[in-house]
């Protein structure tokens, strides 16, 4: 299996290496790359390999399926090999797409602990202090979302914020509930239809509250009434790294 996977994932190798490898595989089973009209359709895919370019996964599948179709037993073998190799390739692609993790903390509570009443509707209802690191290379701004996934009516949004300066790595306690802060940070609308932060106020039981930070490779041009979903839509394709802090609260 490893032999076939190597052939399927060779992207830039010498002409003779690819041709000899393919010739060896095909000759073992009396296959002819050029004599089959089915395989001729994949000759362009073979030339992509030959000249060191990267054919699509579909192209590589076509190349081997075309040869293997002449023998049902080997067709099944090749299907298995390609499926396994395809899984490996997808895994590699996903790893390459993995984002850096940002560590976000608060001086008011630790991960998984109870949020002090000061930061809830039972207290002063001010935003908690938050700090994050590292700042990824290429960051142009940060965005913040805070929500509660445990309400009986679905996820409740407590805070939506964007265009936090790239050189900032913290938010002080008690960020004022205004549309725009002096440093250019913007605050959208939470599910209480208010701008800025609205603290935990669960109707019953213990609820979880997530504070999620996003490092972006751009500044966002969004209207004042931006909601969580509009912010998420605008961030697509621009997230360099992200992190999350979760605290809990239950009303006494």
C-alpha positions in Angstrom: 0.0 0.0 0.0 2.8 2.4 0.8 4.2 1.9 -2.7 1.0 3.0 -4.4 0.5 5.9 -2.0 4.0 7.1 -2.8 3.1 7.1 -6.5 -0.3 8.8 -5.9 1.3 11.6 -3.8 4.4 12.3 -5.9 4.1 15.9 -7.1 7.5 16.9 -8.3 9.9 14.2 -9.3 12.0 13.3 -12.4 10.3 12.1 -15.5 12.2 8.8 -15.5 11.2 8.0 -11.9 7.5 8.5 -12.5 7.5 6.7 -15.9 9.5 3.7 -14.5 7.2 3.4 -11.5 4.1 3.5 -13.6 5.5 1.2 -16.1 6.5 -1.3 -13.4 3.0 -1.3 -11.9 1.2 -1.6 -15.2 3.5 -4.2 -16.7 3.0 -6.5 -13.7 -0.6 -6.8 -14.6 -0.3 -6.6 -18.4 -1.8 -3.1 -18.5 -1.1 -0.7 -21.3 -1.3 3.0 -20.5 -1.7 4.0 -24.1 -3.7 1.2 -25.6 -6.9 1.7 -23.6 -9.3 4.4 -24.8 -10.5 4.7 -21.2 -7.0 5.4 -20.0 -6.3 7.8 -22.9 -8.7 10.2 -21.3 -6.3 10.4 -18.4 -3.2 10.9 -20.4 -3.2 14.6 -19.4 -3.2 13.6 -15.8 -0.2 11.4 -16.4 1.6 14.3 -18.1 0.9 16.5 -15.1 2.8 14.0 -13.0 5.5 13.6 -15.6 6.3 17.3 -15.7 6.3 17.8 -11.9 3.0 19.6 -11.6 0.2 18.7 -9.1 -2.8 16.9 -10.6 -6.0 17.0 -8.7 -7.0 14.0 -6.5 -9.6 13.3 -9.1 -7.0 13.2 -11.8 -4.9 10.7 -9.8 -7.9 8.6 -9.2 -8.8 8.7 -13.0 -5.2 7.6 -13.9 -5.3 4.5 -11.7 -9.0 3.7 -12.2 -8.5 3.7 -15.9 -5.7 1.2 -15.7 -7.3 -0.9 -13.0 -10.7 -1.1 -14.8 -9.2 -3.7 -17.1 -9.2 -6.2 -14.2 -11.9 -6.2 -11.6 -9.7 -7.7 -8.9 -7.2 -4.9 -9.3 -9.9 -2.3 -9.6 -11.0 -3.2 -6.1 -7.4 -3.1 -4.9 -6.7 0.2 -6.4 -9.9 1.6 -5.0 -8.8 0.6 -1.5 -5.4 2.0 -2.0 -6.7 5.4 -3.4 -9.3 5.7 -0.7 -6.7 5.2 2.0 -4.2 7.5 0.4 -7.0 10.1 -0.2 -7.8 10.0 3.5 -4.1 10.7 4.2 -4.0 13.6 1.8 -7.1 15.1 3.3 -5.6 14.8 6.8 -2.5 16.6 5.7 -4.6 19.3 4.1 -6.6 19.8 7.2 -3.4 20.0 9.3 -2.1 22.7 7.0 -5.4 24.5 7.6 -5.3 24.3 11.4 -5.2 27.7 13.1 -2.9 28.7 15.8 -4.5 28.6 19.3 -4.7 31.8 21.3 -4.8 31.5 25.1 -7.4 33.8 26.6 -7.5 34.3 30.4 -9.3 36.6 32.9 -8.1 38.0 36.2 -11.7 37.5 37.5 -12.1 33.8 37.0 -10.3 30.8 35.6 -11.3 28.3 32.9 -14.4 26.4 34.0 -14.9 28.3 37.2 -17.8 30.4 38.4 -18.0 34.0 37.1 -18.2 36.5 40.0 -21.6 38.2 40.4 -20.0 41.6 39.7 -19.9 40.7 36.0 -23.6 39.6 35.9 -27.1 41.0 36.1 -27.0 40.3 39.8 -24.1 42.7 40.3 -22.6 45.7 38.4 -23.1 43.9 35.1 -19.7 45.2 33.8 -17.5 43.3 31.4 -14.7 41.2 33.0 -11.0 41.8 32.3 -9.6 39.6 29.5 -6.1 39.0 28.3 -4.8 36.9 25.4 -1.6 35.7 23.8 0.2 35.2 21.5 -0.5 37.7 18.8 -0.1 35.8 15.5 2.1 37.3 12.7 0.0 39.2 10.2 -2.7 40.1 12.7 -4.5 43.3 11.6 -7.3 43.3 14.2 -9.0 41.1 16.8 -12.7 40.2 17.2 -14.5 39.0 20.3 -17.8 37.1 20.8 -19.3 36.0 24.1 -22.3 33.7 24.2 -24.3 31.3 26.3 -25.2 28.0 24.6 -27.3 26.7 27.5 -30.5 28.8 27.2 -33.8 27.0 26.5 -34.3 29.1 23.3 -30.8 28.5 21.9 -27.5 30.4 22.0 -27.8 33.8 23.7 -25.3 36.4 22.5 -23.8 38.6 25.3 -21.1 40.5 23.5 -20.0 41.2 19.9 -16.8 43.2 19.3 -14.5 43.8 16.3 -11.6 45.9 15.1 -9.8 45.6 18.4 -6.3 47.0 17.5 -3.7 44.4 16.5 -1.2 45.7 19.1 -3.8 45.1 21.9 -3.6 41.9 23.9 -6.2 42.7 26.6 -9.5 44.3 27.4 -9.7 46.1 30.7 -12.6 45.6 33.1 -15.8 47.5 32.4 -15.6 48.3 28.7 -18.2 51.0 28.1 -21.3 49.9 26.2 -20.8 52.2 23.2 -20.7 51.6 19.5 -17.1 52.8 19.1 -14.3 53.0 21.6 -11.5 55.6 21.6 -9.0 53.1 20.2 -11.3 52.3 17.2 -12.8 49.1 18.6 -16.4 48.5 17.6 -19.2 46.9 19.5 -22.3 45.3 17.9 -25.7 44.3 19.2 -26.2 41.5 21.7 -29.4 39.5 22.1 -30.7 42.1 24.6 -30.7 44.5 21.7 -28.0 46.6 23.4 -24.6 47.7 22.3 -21.6 46.2 24.1 -21.5 43.7 27.0 -24.5 42.2 28.7 -23.6 39.9 31.6 -24.9 36.5 32.5 -28.4 36.3 33.8 -29.6 32.7 33.5 -33.2 31.9 34.2 -32.3 28.7 36.0 -29.5 26.3 36.6 -25.8 26.6 35.8 -25.0 28.1 32.4 -21.7 28.2 30.5 -20.4 31.5 29.1 -17.8 31.5 26.4 -15.5 34.4 25.6 -14.0 33.8 22.2 -11.2 35.8 20.7 -10.2 35.8 17.0 -7.1 37.2 15.3 -7.9 38.5 11.9 -5.7 39.4 8.9 -7.9 42.4 8.1 -10.0 45.2 9.5 -13.7 44.8 9.1 -16.1 47.4 7.7 -19.4 46.6 9.4 -22.5 48.6 10.4 -23.3 49.6 14.0 -26.1 47.0 14.3 -23.8 44.0 13.5 -24.8 40.8 15.2 -22.8 37.7 16.0 -23.8 36.0 12.7 -23.0 39.0 10.6 -19.6 39.2 12.3 -18.9 35.5 11.8 -19.8 35.8 8.1 -17.5 38.8 7.7 -14.6 36.9 9.4 -14.8 33.9 7.1 -11.4 33.4 5.4 -9.7 36.0 7.6 -9.2 34.1 10.9 -5.5 33.5 11.7 -6.0 32.1 15.2 -8.6 31.8 17.9 -9.1 31.0 21.5 -11.8 30.5 24.0 -12.4 31.0 27.8 -15.4 29.4 29.5 -16.8 30.5 32.8 -20.0 29.4 34.6 -22.8 31.2 36.4 -25.9 30.3 38.4 -28.2 32.8 40.0 -28.5 32.6 43.8 
